[in-house]
């Protein structure tokens, strides 16, 4: 399992405000170019969003489903992308002084990604998290400073 953490200099409520905004998903998750909510209840358990991956002229769509949600504490997602299968992404928010320690645990569940999971794919997940968690921190800090629509909190 690829597990990484990031200290964000904002409260769990401010971090949750970004996680609870499905339209910001593509801003902090490495890979998706855009995202669209499929349900009005994101991030409640069972709610979904559609994301688009683009690589040069090629693009494809996948879905992310909330499997578990505890506002300002935990968000567990299952991301599915066609033949690659699905992956579990678990984000835990822990108060840390005046900030938040975000712990991300991701691993393949089903399909080709799960079948071919090995130390090389594990290393790639670690690289993905090295990009994703600092991006999340930047989006949260920018939104909390009032520079984006995620400055308000949406509770599940």
SVG drawing of the C-alpha trace seen along z (x, -y; Angstrom):
<svg xmlns="http://www.w3.org/2000/svg" viewBox="-28 -36 38 47">
<polyline fill="none" stroke="black" stroke-width="0.4" points="0.0,0.0 1.2,-3.5 0.9,-5.6 2.1,-9.2 1.3,-12.2 1.2,-15.9 1.0,-18.6 -1.4,-21.4 -1.3,-24.7 -5.1,-24.9 -7.7,-23.3 -9.5,-20.0 -12.6,-22.0 -10.7,-24.0 -9.2,-20.9 -12.6,-19.2 -14.1,-22.2 -11.9,-21.3 -12.4,-17.5 -16.2,-18.2 -16.2,-20.2 -16.4,-17.6 -15.6,-20.3 -12.1,-20.9 -11.2,-17.2 -9.2,-17.8 -7.2,-20.6 -5.6,-18.4 -5.8,-14.8 -2.9,-13.9 -4.2,-12.5 -7.8,-13.9 -8.1,-16.9 -11.7,-17.7 -14.4,-16.4 -18.2,-16.6 -20.5,-15.5 -23.0,-12.8 -24.9,-13.3 -25.8,-16.4 -24.8,-14.8 -20.9,-14.6 -19.2,-13.5 -21.8,-11.4 -21.4,-7.6 -22.5,-6.3 -22.2,-9.7 -20.2,-9.8 -18.3,-12.0 -17.1,-11.5 -13.5,-12.5 -11.6,-12.8 -8.0,-11.8 -6.2,-13.4 -2.8,-12.3 -2.0,-14.3 -4.9,-13.8 -6.3,-10.8 -8.9,-11.1 -11.0,-8.7 -13.6,-8.9 -13.8,-7.2 -15.9,-7.4 -15.1,-7.9 -17.5,-6.7 -17.5,-7.7 -17.3,-4.5 -17.0,-6.1 -17.3,-9.7 -16.9,-11.3 -16.9,-15.0 -13.6,-16.7 -12.1,-13.3 -12.1,-10.6 -12.9,-10.2 -12.6,-6.8 -13.0,-6.7 -13.1,-4.0 -11.8,-5.3 -12.7,-3.2 -11.1,-3.6 -12.2,-1.1 -9.9,1.8 -7.4,0.6 -9.9,1.5 -10.4,-0.3 -8.3,-1.7 -9.1,-2.5 -8.0,-6.0 -8.4,-6.7 -7.8,-10.2 -7.6,-10.7 -7.5,-14.2 -5.9,-14.6 -5.7,-17.9 -2.1,-18.8 -1.6,-22.0 -3.3,-24.7 -3.0,-22.5 -4.1,-19.2 -2.0,-16.1 -3.5,-14.4 -2.7,-10.7 -3.3,-9.1 -3.4,-5.3 -4.0,-4.1 -3.9,-0.7 -5.4,1.1 -8.5,3.2 -9.8,4.8 -8.9,5.3 -5.6,5.0 -4.2,2.6 -4.9,5.1 -3.6,8.1 -0.3,6.4 0.3,4.6 4.0,5.0 6.8,2.9 7.2,0.9 3.5,-0.1 3.8,-0.8 6.7,-3.2 4.5,-5.0 1.7,-5.4 4.3,-7.0 5.3,-9.4 1.7,-10.2 1.2,-11.1 4.3,-13.2 2.5,-15.4 -1.0,-15.1 -0.6,-15.9 1.3,-19.2 -1.3,-20.1 -4.0,-19.5 -2.2,-21.7 -1.9,-24.6 -5.5,-24.3 -6.6,-24.3 -4.4,-27.2 -5.5,-29.3 -9.2,-28.5 -8.9,-29.2 -7.4,-32.6 -10.5,-33.4 -9.1,-32.9 -11.5,-30.1 -15.0,-28.7 -14.0,-26.1 -13.7,-28.8 -17.1,-27.7 -17.6,-24.4 -20.1,-21.9 -21.1,-19.2 -22.1,-15.8"/>
</svg>
